[in-house]
């Protein structure tokens, strides 16, 4: 992402592009190293055409940067990376609820896949909460998560780097609407 503050149409486009489990996996890989479509296809066990298609979608949405073009087998190989930058704070108006729901569903699918690959016997930190917080505490918490996310992404290594372990990290933080008060009158 080259811009920290996307316009509403750009945000919608990014959210919809992210609403695909394979693209989420690609972004995870592209965080630690630059990859071409061929390299992604091998790592993910998919066709090069499928990897290329999804990579183009990510690039068009501004989620990955082209970092290298090199000659390979008489053609040009383009390598992309997902830069470790803090996600922009969400905009309060014009947010696409359908896009949000699709993104949350894609994350849930990806979490199901990842949890099936959890290392047997490993300790797992699981957090799920629906809370009422002071707005300043909420803002502070979001900042902590944003900072931790950037740090993790900056420390990521290419897949299978000796001395590293494969881990899963997922967090969706968002304020919720306040439901109307219901009476106990039945």
C-alpha positions in Angstrom: 0.0 0.0 0.0 1.6 3.2 -1.1 -0.9 5.5 0.6 -1.8 5.5 4.2 -5.2 7.2 3.6 -7.1 5.6 0.8 -10.1 7.3 -0.7 -13.5 5.6 0.0 -13.6 4.0 -3.5 -10.0 2.7 -3.0 -11.0 1.4 0.5 -14.0 -0.5 -1.0 -11.8 -1.9 -3.8 -9.2 -3.1 -1.3 -11.8 -4.6 1.0 -13.4 -6.5 -1.9 -10.0 -7.7 -3.1 -9.1 -8.9 0.4 -12.4 -10.8 0.6 -10.8 -14.0 -0.9 -8.9 -16.5 1.2 -6.3 -17.2 -1.4 -5.4 -13.5 -1.7 -5.1 -13.4 2.1 -2.6 -16.2 1.9 -0.7 -14.5 -0.9 -0.4 -11.3 1.1 1.0 -13.3 4.0 3.7 -14.8 1.8 4.4 -11.5 0.1 5.0 -9.8 3.5 8.3 -11.7 4.1 9.7 -11.7 0.6 9.2 -10.7 -3.0 7.5 -13.4 -5.1 6.6 -13.9 -8.7 3.4 -15.6 -9.8 5.4 -18.7 -10.6 7.0 -18.7 -7.1 3.6 -18.2 -5.5 2.1 -21.0 -7.5 4.7 -23.4 -6.3 4.4 -22.3 -2.6 0.6 -22.4 -2.7 0.2 -25.5 -4.9 -1.9 -23.7 -7.5 -1.6 -23.0 -11.2 0.6 -20.1 -12.3 -2.4 -18.6 -14.2 -4.4 -18.5 -11.0 -1.5 -17.0 -9.0 -1.0 -14.5 -11.7 -4.7 -13.5 -11.8 -4.9 -13.0 -8.0 -1.5 -11.2 -8.0 -2.8 -8.7 -10.6 -5.9 -8.1 -8.5 -3.8 -7.3 -5.4 -1.5 -5.0 -7.5 -4.5 -3.2 -9.0 -5.9 -2.5 -5.6 -2.5 -1.1 -4.4 -1.9 -3.9 -1.9 1.4 -5.1 -3.4 4.3 -3.2 -4.9 6.3 -4.3 -8.0 9.8 -4.5 -6.8 11.7 -6.3 -9.5 11.4 -7.2 -13.2 13.9 -9.7 -14.4 14.5 -11.8 -17.5 13.7 -15.4 -17.2 13.4 -18.1 -19.9 13.0 -15.4 -22.6 10.3 -13.6 -20.8 9.9 -11.1 -18.0 9.3 -12.2 -14.4 7.7 -9.6 -12.2 8.2 -9.9 -8.4 5.9 -8.2 -5.9 6.0 -7.6 -2.2 3.4 -6.5 0.4 5.0 -3.6 2.3 4.9 -3.6 6.0 3.0 -0.4 6.7 0.4 0.4 9.3 -3.1 -0.1 8.0 -4.9 3.2 7.6 -7.5 4.0 10.2 -11.0 3.1 9.0 -13.2 5.9 7.6 -16.4 6.5 9.5 -18.7 7.0 6.5 -19.3 5.2 3.3 -18.1 1.9 4.5 -19.4 -1.0 2.5 -21.1 -3.5 4.8 -21.2 -6.2 2.2 -17.5 -5.8 1.6 -16.8 -6.0 5.3 -18.9 -9.1 5.6 -17.1 -10.8 2.7 -13.7 -9.9 4.2 -14.8 -11.3 7.6 -16.0 -14.5 5.9 -12.7 -14.8 4.0 -10.8 -14.4 7.3 -13.0 -17.1 8.9 -12.3 -19.5 6.0 -8.5 -18.8 6.3 -8.7 -19.3 10.1 -10.4 -22.7 9.6 -7.6 -23.7 7.2 -4.8 -22.5 9.5 -6.2 -24.0 12.7 -6.2 -27.4 10.9 -2.5 -26.9 10.4 -1.7 -25.9 14.0 1.3 -27.7 15.5 0.1 -30.5 17.7 0.6 -29.7 21.4 1.5 -26.1 20.7 0.1 -23.5 23.1 -2.5 -21.3 21.4 -3.5 -17.8 22.4 -7.1 -17.2 21.5 -8.9 -14.0 22.1 -12.5 -13.2 21.3 -14.5 -10.4 23.0 -17.5 -8.1 22.6 -16.9 -5.4 25.1 -17.9 -1.9 26.1 -14.9 0.4 26.3 -14.1 4.1 26.9 -13.3 5.6 23.5 -9.8 6.6 24.5 -9.1 3.0 25.7 -10.4 1.7 22.4 -8.2 4.1 20.4 -5.2 3.1 22.5 -5.9 -0.6 22.0 -6.2 -0.2 18.2 -2.9 1.6 18.2 -1.2 -1.2 20.1 -2.5 -3.8 17.6 -1.5 -1.6 14.6 2.0 -1.2 16.0 2.3 -5.0 16.7 1.0 -5.8 13.2 3.7 -3.6 11.6 6.4 -5.0 13.8 5.4 -8.6 12.9 5.3 -7.9 9.2 8.7 -6.1 9.3 10.2 -9.2 11.0 8.7 -11.7 8.6 11.1 -13.9 6.6 10.6 -15.7 3.4 8.8 -19.1 3.7 10.9 -22.0 5.0 13.9 -19.8 6.0 16.1 -21.9 8.3 15.6 -21.1 12.0 12.1 -19.7 11.5 8.7 -21.1 12.5 5.4 -20.7 10.6 2.8 -18.9 12.7 -0.7 -17.6 12.3 -1.8 -14.1 13.5 -5.3 -12.8 12.9 -7.1 -9.8 14.5 -10.3 -8.0 13.4 -10.9 -5.0 15.5 -13.9 -2.7 14.9 -16.4 -0.6 16.8 -20.0 -2.0 16.7 -23.3 -0.3 16.5 -25.2 0.2 19.8 -28.3 -2.0 19.8 -31.5 -0.3 21.0 -32.5 -0.8 24.6 -35.2 -3.4 24.9 -37.9 -3.2 27.6 -38.5 -6.1 29.9 -42.3 -5.6 29.5 -42.5 -8.6 27.2 
